[in-house]
Each structure stands twice: as structure tokens, then as C-alpha cells.
Amino acid sequence: MKFVDIAQIHVNAGNGGPGARSFRREKYAPKGGPDGGDGGDGGGVVFIASQACQTLLDVKLKRAYKAKNGSSGKRKNQFGSKGEDLIILVPLGTKFYDDNHTLLADLTSEKQVYIAASGGSGGKGNAKFSSSTNRTPRYAQPGLPGEEQSLHLELRLIAEAGLVGLPNAGKSTLLKTLTNANPKIAAYPFTTLFPNLGILKRFDREIVIADIPGVVEGASKGVGLGIDFLRHIDRTKLLIHLVSAESNIEEVWKGYCAIQQEFKKSIHHLQDKPQMVLISKIDTVTPKDVTRILSYFKKKKVPAHGISCFTNEGLDTLIQSLLQTPHLGSF
């Protein structure tokens, strides 16, 4: 399934039905008077957040959405039926903006509703205009037009912790190890082409973790895949920055700094979020190298922890740290 996290659409609510212009014409009521009923209201365009949706692909496939019109009023004071609302399901975490990029709605919980366009009111039938001075009104109101507007939708994943780092830093492997997720894993850049979500479950605690596709140097300027997915880190309470272990300490530090620079340039103020730095794949270097790397980061006043998803070294400590982090598991 293609991951789509942005969409631009136009929505139009239904028009109200016109009121009826009618007079009773019965054998024993030659002057029965007006009996035109009111028109029905138009249907609205309603968005509902649902866990059944994962992307905005279905929404993006159709550019224009139109709800049903209300039906016309009828004789014998019968009202027209209301137009059916157009219900559109979107993933949790969907934000709605207008053409001026003003935030209109942010759906973050199951079954949360956003009425993007309200239907037009139905017109009144001529029976409503009858009075002592005008007993035969020949006027009925037309229905009002429904609201319409252009919408820009953005999906921002609902995750409490976000895994970030250069391609092949081991983010997908860590997500699979910690949670029930099953991301695609391979030994080449940009294995992950769209964010993956997993849930770390421990007793009465659940922590939602997102694997964000590899951010590279220059991502904030459009290089690589990272610029398309930095928005998904926006909601996270904690960033888990993975840096691959190497025997060359300078290269390890350089990889760490590259991501930190992209955070500073991001419009989402990612540098202000709490971070946890992990030196991943420590099984690929010697224990002496691991000690040297951790000591180097400590001297730079960057606390770091070593982990290996192959040997499970450091994972218990990592899980305990996540469980002890304030507010995680209570999104």
C-alpha cells in the first residue's frame, strides 16, 4: 500500500431543497388554502477519524466531494427529506488547513468528528407565508446553497516516541524488536519508505513508537526522504536518535551531528524535544570501541547508551528508561 500523508481536496455540502408552492384542491374544500411544505436541508461533508485508516490515499484519489442535496417540499404540507451527509474516514492524526494554511481541525482520537461543510437550509413552502392579510401566498423560498471550501490535509502520526537517524542506523530493527511491528528490513539505504508504528506493551503501559524514514544531511532542504516525513516527529514527546557504531569515532560523531543540524533547521522545532541517544549495532565493533565511543559522547556532554538488537545487549535498560520517562504511555 502506498503511504500518502498529504492531500488537497475541495468539499461542497448539499444545497437545501426548495419549498413547495401548492394549494389544496379538494372537492369539498375549494378554498383550502396553501399547503406547500418546506424543502429538506442539504447534507454536510463530515470527516471522522478512524483507526481503520492508515494513510490519506483513499481521500487523495478523489479531488472533489459533494454531499447530497435536500429534496423539494411537497403538497399537503409534506417536508422534503434531508440530504444524506457525506462521511469520509481519515487516519488519526489528520490535520485540516485552509488555503491560507490556517489550522481548521486536528483529529487525534477515535471517532472524532470535523464538519468541513454544512448543508444549506431548505426553503420554506408557501404554507409558511399564509397570514390574515395574505391568505393565498404564491411565494415559496428556494433552498440555500451548501458551504464549500478547499482543504489541505496533512497526516502526522500519533506516536509518543520517534526513532530517527541516518539510513541503516537500525531503526526498523529496533522497532521490530521492541514492538509488534513488522517493518521491511534490508541492508541498503532507505529500506523504510514510509513511517511504521509499533506498540511497546508492558503490563498496564503502552508506548506508541514510530520509525521515521532515514533523515540525511540536507533533508530540511529537500535532500533524500527525510523532508517528507519530518512532520511525523512533530507530535512525539521523545526522540530516540540512533547512531551506528563504527571503529572510527569521528565518523560516529559526524553522523550524530548531521541529524542534529537537520533538527535545528526544521520548521517543527525538533531541537527543543527531549532526546535519547543510542549507539546501535554495538555487536559489529569491539567492546573497547564501544567504551571509546560512549566516553567520547560523554565528553561532548551527550549522554549515550549502547544497544544491540542482535545480542539484545542494552535493550532491558532501554525499555526501563522508556517506562520511566514522564508522560510516555499516557498520550
N, C-alpha and C positions, 0 to 999 in steps of 0.2 A: 504494500500500500504506500502510495506517495505521501510524504509528510508535507502538508500545506499549513502554514501558520499565519498567512495574511490573505485577505480577500477584500475586494471592493465591489459593492453591490448597490442597487437602487431599490427602495421599497416603496410601495404605494398601497395605502389602505383602500378598502372598498368605498364606493360612493353610496350615500343614502338614497333609498328609493323614493320616487315622487309620491306625494299624496294623491288620492283619487278625487276626481270631481264627478260626483254621482248624485242622482235624486231618486227617491223611492217612486216607483211606477207600479203600483198595485191596483187591482180592480176596485177595492173598497177604500183606497187611500189616494185619491187623485192629487192631493196636495200634501203628500207625505213628507216633503222637505228634503234637505241634503242628507246623504248618508255615505259620503266618501270617507274611507278610512285612511289612517296615516301610513306613510311608507316606512319600511324597515331600515334600521341603521346598517351602515356598511360594516364589513368585518375588518378587524385590525390585523396588523402584522406583529406577531409575538415571537420572541426568541426565548427558549428555555434551555438552561444549562443541564447537560446530561452526561453521566459517566460513560454512557454507551458510545459517545463520540470521542474520537481521539485527535482528529485534525479538522481543518476547515475545508477539506477537499470537496465534500458534497455541496457546501454553501457556494464555493467559488465556481462550480460548474455551471451555475445559473446566475446571470448578471442582474436580472430584473425579477422582482417578486411583486405580485399583485393579489390582494385579498378579494374575496367575493363582494359584489355589490348587494345592497339591500333590495328586496323586491318591492314592487309598487303596491300602494294601498288598493283596496278593492271596495266594491259597493257593499252595502249592508253593514257599514262601519267595520269592515274587516281590515285589520292591520296587515301590512306586508311583513314577511319574515325577515329576520336579521341575517345579514350576510355572514357566512362562515369565516371565522378567524383563520388566518394562515399561520400555522405553528411551525417554527423552524428550530431544530435541535442544534446546539453548538456545544463544544467541549467546555469543561470547567476551566476557568482562567481566560475566557474570551473578553476582550475589551472592545468597546464601540466608540468610534470617533466620528465627528462630522468633517466637512470639507476644510474647516479651519483648525483641525486637529484638536478640537475641544472634546474632552472625555465625556461621553454621554452615559455610559454604563460599564460596569465591571462585574461579570458573573463568576463568582468564585465558589458557590455552593450548589449542591444538587437541587434541581428543580427551581432554582432562582429564575425569576421572570423579568424580561425587559420588553415593554410595549414600545416598539420603534415607531409605529404609526397607528393612530386611532382612526376608526372608521367615521365617515361622515354621518351626520344625523339625518334621519328620514324626514321627508316633508310632511306637513300636516294636511289632512284631507279637508275638503270644503265643509264637512260637518262641524269642524272646529271653529269655523268663522261665522256660524249662524248666530244671529242676535235679534233683539226685538225690533231693531231698525233695518236689519238686512236678513230676511228670512230665506232668501234664495241665493246665497253666495255662489258665484260661479268661478271662484278662485281657489286653487289648491297649490301648496308650496312644492317647489322642486326639491329633491334631496340635495344636501350639501356634499361637496367633494371630500373624499378622504385625504388624510395627511400623506405627504410623501417627502422623502429625503434620501440623499446619498449617504452611505455608511462605509466607513473603513474599519474592518475587523482585524484585530491582532490577537493571536493566541500566545499567552505567557503561562508556561507550565506551573501548576500548583505543586511546588516542591519546597521542602524545608531546608534541604542541603543540596548543593550543586557541585558535581565533580567537574573540575576544569583542569586544563593542562594542554601541553603540546600533543600533537598526534602521537599515538603509540606510547603514551605515558602510563597506560594500564587502567584507564578509567572504566572501560566496559568490563574488563575482567574483575575489577573490584566491585562494580555494581552487581555482577552476577554472583560473586562470592558472598556479598553481604545480604542480598535480597533474593526475591523470587523472580527477578527479571531474567530474560534470556536474549541479551543483545548479540548481534553478529560480531565475532571477534576474528581478526586476522592480523598478520604481520606486515601490513602496508599502510601508508598514510591515509587518513580519512576513511577508515573502516566504518566508522559511525557517520552516517549521512543525515541522521535526524535524531533528536533527543530521545532518550529512553528513560522510563520511570521504573523504579522498584521500591519496595517497602521493606524496611528493616523492622522485623517483628520480634519483640522481646516482652513476654508476659503481657502486661496491660499497656505497653507502649508501642506505637507505630510511627516510624520516621520515614517520610517520603523523600527519596533521593533521586536526583536527575543526573543523567550522564549527558553533558553538553558536548556536542561535536568539537573536535580539535580547534583550538584558537591558535593562530600563528602570528608571528610578528607582522604587523601591518594590518591586522584584522579590522581595526577601527577605521581603516581607510578602504576597506573592501577586499583585502587580500584573503584568499582561502575561503573557508566556510564559516569562520567564527563570527563575522559581522552579522550574518543572517540569524544567528542563534544567541547572541549576547543578551537579547531581550528576555530570554527564558531564565536568566540568572536573576532578573530583576526582583522576583518575589522571594528568593531564597533568604533564609535567616543566617545561613552559614555557607561559606565557600570552602570546599576541600580541594586544595591545589596539589595535584600530583606532579612530581618531578622524577624522571627516570634516573636511576643510579648509574653512574659511569665511573671508571677509574680516574678520568680527568675531572678534577674537582671544578676547575674553571668552567668547563662545559656545562656541568650540572647547575652551577650558579647562573650562568648565562641564560640557560633555559628558564630558570625561575624568574629572572629579571625581565625576560621578554614578555611573559604573560602579565607581570605586574605593570609594565608600561602600557599594555593594552587596556588594563583596568582603569588606569588614570585617564586615558583618552576617551573612555566610553561615556556616552551621554547618560548612562544608567547609574553613575556614581558608585561603581563596583568597588573602588578602593576603600570606601567607607564601611563595607561589610566585614564582619568578623571572618577570619580565615584560619584554616588548619592546614599546615604544610606537611605533606607526606613524601618521603623519599621512597619511591616504588621500585619493585624488581630488585630488591637487595640481594636476592639469591644469585644474580648474574655477576656480582662482584665479590671480592673477598671481605671477610669481617673487618679487616684492617681498613679497607677502603670505606666501608660504611661508617666506621668510627671517625675517620678523617672528614667525611662529608658532613656528618652531624655536628662535629666540632667547628667546622668552617661556617656553617649556617648559624651556630650559636654565637660565634664571634661577630657575625653580621647582625646580631640581635634579632634573628629569625628562628624561633623555636621550631624544630622539625622532628618527625618520628619516622623510623624506617619500617617498611612493611613488605611482605612477600605473599602474594596470593598463591604461589606455587607451594611454599612450605608452611603457609599460614602464620608465619612469624609476624608478630606485632598486631595481628588482627583483633585479638581479645582486648588489648589495650585501646585500640581504636574504637571498638564498639562501646567500651566503658566510657570513653571520652565523649562519644556522641550522646549516650544516655544521660550523662551528667551535664551536658550543655543546656543552659537555661532555655526554656520555651520550645525546644525541639520535642516533637511528639504531641504538641498541643496547638496545631495550626488552626 
